[in-house]
Structures are given as C-alpha cells and as structure tokens.
Amino acid sequence: MNVKNSFTLSERYLRYAERMVEDGQFPSIEKVIEAGIDSLMQADPAPTGESDPLLAMKDEIRRRMETPREEFLPWDGEAMAERIKAKLDEKYKNRG
C-alpha cells in the first residue's frame, strides 16, 4: 500500500537523486528514496515488528528459558527415535 507523503530534501540530496534518475539508474526520485530506505532497513541489526520471525523466535526461546525446571517434560531419546521411525515406516511403507 502506498501512502502519499510530502517532505523537504536539501538541495544536495535532491540534485543527487535527480542525477540518478537522469542517468537511468532509477525511474523516479521516489524510487531513489525508497532504495535508500531499503538499504537502511537491510543494515538494521535489530528489525522491529510483530511479523519478524527472528524476534518471534527470540521471544519464544526467552519464554521457554523462564519455565521452571520442575515443569520440563522428561526426555526419552529412545522413545522419540521409535516414534519417528514408526512414522517414517508408515509414510514410506508403500514405496519400494
């Protein structure tokens, strides 16, 4: 979704953007500005927003780390391996 906005550029930045458009590097000054903002967003080491999967993972890990040890589920590697093997056997039983 595009949002109409107006802002003021210093003459230096405006001339640079115009030159990039004249040279054919961008179709419009708007696209020059968008490219600059995209570059800043990519360089940002800590993006924000609810849709960021890394932040969601970080929050989930933090939540799980705060779980008291007595609430941990017991780990039984052999039982887990047996369940996985059974699911794989079922999935691939009609192949080969």
C-alpha positions as a printed NumPy array, in Angstrom:
array([[  0.   ,   0.   ,   0.   ],
       [  1.359,   3.394,  -0.963],
       [  0.882,   6.378,   1.322],
       [  1.157,   9.88 ,  -0.058],
       [  3.637,  11.977,   1.873],
       [  5.493,  15.211,   1.346],
       [  8.885,  16.183,   2.689],
       [ 11.748,  18.547,   2.023],
       [ 15.153,  17.488,   0.729],
       [ 18.272,  19.578,   0.914],
       [ 19.412,  20.781,  -2.493],
       [ 22.425,  18.471,  -2.314],
       [ 20.267,  15.347,  -1.927],
       [ 17.717,  16.495,  -4.473],
       [ 20.407,  17.119,  -7.11 ],
       [ 21.947,  13.71 ,  -6.422],
       [ 18.575,  11.969,  -6.743],
       [ 17.795,  13.866,  -9.934],
       [ 21.152,  12.862, -11.393],
       [ 20.449,   9.187, -10.634],
       [ 17.115,   9.473, -12.448],
       [ 18.723,  11.308, -15.4  ],
       [ 21.417,   8.607, -15.614],
       [ 18.684,   5.983, -15.834],
       [ 19.565,   4.261, -12.557],
       [ 16.071,   4.872, -11.177],
       [ 12.745,   5.698, -12.821],
       [ 11.869,   8.448, -10.319],
       [ 13.114,  10.369,  -7.3  ],
       [ 10.611,   8.411,  -5.212],
       [ 12.385,   5.166,  -6.164],
       [ 15.785,   6.669,  -5.244],
       [ 14.451,   7.491,  -1.78 ],
       [ 12.858,   4.041,  -1.424],
       [ 16.192,   2.411,  -2.35 ],
       [ 17.945,   4.439,   0.334],
       [ 15.405,   3.435,   2.968],
       [ 15.603,  -0.227,   1.847],
       [ 19.366,  -0.067,   2.273],
       [ 18.971,   1.273,   5.81 ],
       [ 16.402,  -1.402,   6.655],
       [ 18.723,  -4.178,   5.443],
       [ 21.601,  -2.8  ,   7.5  ],
       [ 19.47 ,  -2.538,  10.671],
       [ 20.785,  -5.23 ,  13.054],
       [ 17.588,  -5.259,  15.119],
       [ 14.472,  -5.082,  12.972],
       [ 11.21 ,  -4.466,  14.743],
       [  7.687,  -5.579,  14.107],
       [  5.354,  -8.392,  15.01 ],
       [  5.902, -10.101,  11.67 ],
       [  9.659, -10.558,  12.18 ],
       [ 10.236, -14.31 ,  12.574],
       [ 13.57 , -13.863,  14.359],
       [ 12.013, -11.669,  17.018],
       [  9.19 , -14.178,  17.462],
       [ 11.748, -16.983,  17.859],
       [ 13.732, -14.899,  20.346],
       [ 10.577, -14.283,  22.404],
       [  9.668, -17.986,  22.348],
       [ 13.155, -19.035,  23.456],
       [ 13.101, -16.473,  26.254],
       [  9.651, -17.714,  27.367],
       [ 10.837, -21.319,  27.421],
       [ 14.005, -20.432,  29.317],
       [ 11.853, -18.921,  32.064],
       [  9.998, -22.222,  32.535],
       [ 10.84 , -23.69 ,  35.958],
       [ 12.867, -26.91 ,  35.732],
       [ 10.201, -28.905,  37.539],
       [  7.825, -28.163,  34.631],
       [ 10.192, -29.573,  31.998],
       [  8.945, -32.597,  30.097],
       [ 11.07 , -35.699,  30.549],
       [ 13.334, -36.511,  27.594],
       [ 13.399, -40.071,  26.351],
       [ 15.585, -40.185,  23.256],
       [ 14.917, -43.85 ,  22.534],
       [ 11.129, -43.442,  22.677],
       [ 11.393, -40.367,  20.431],
       [ 13.509, -42.284,  17.907],
       [ 10.994, -45.153,  17.912],
       [  8.083, -42.77 ,  17.259],
       [  9.962, -41.114,  14.395],
       [ 10.934, -44.46 ,  12.895],
       [  7.325, -45.674,  13.102],
       [  6.065, -42.533,  11.35 ],
       [  8.69 , -42.866,   8.625],
       [  7.917, -46.559,   8.181],
       [  4.227, -45.726,   7.814],
       [  4.914, -42.916,   5.385],
       [  7.204, -44.965,   3.146],
       [  5.703, -48.461,   3.524],
       [  4.18 , -48.441,   0.022],
       [  7.405, -47.303,  -1.655],
       [  9.917, -49.702,  -2.972]])
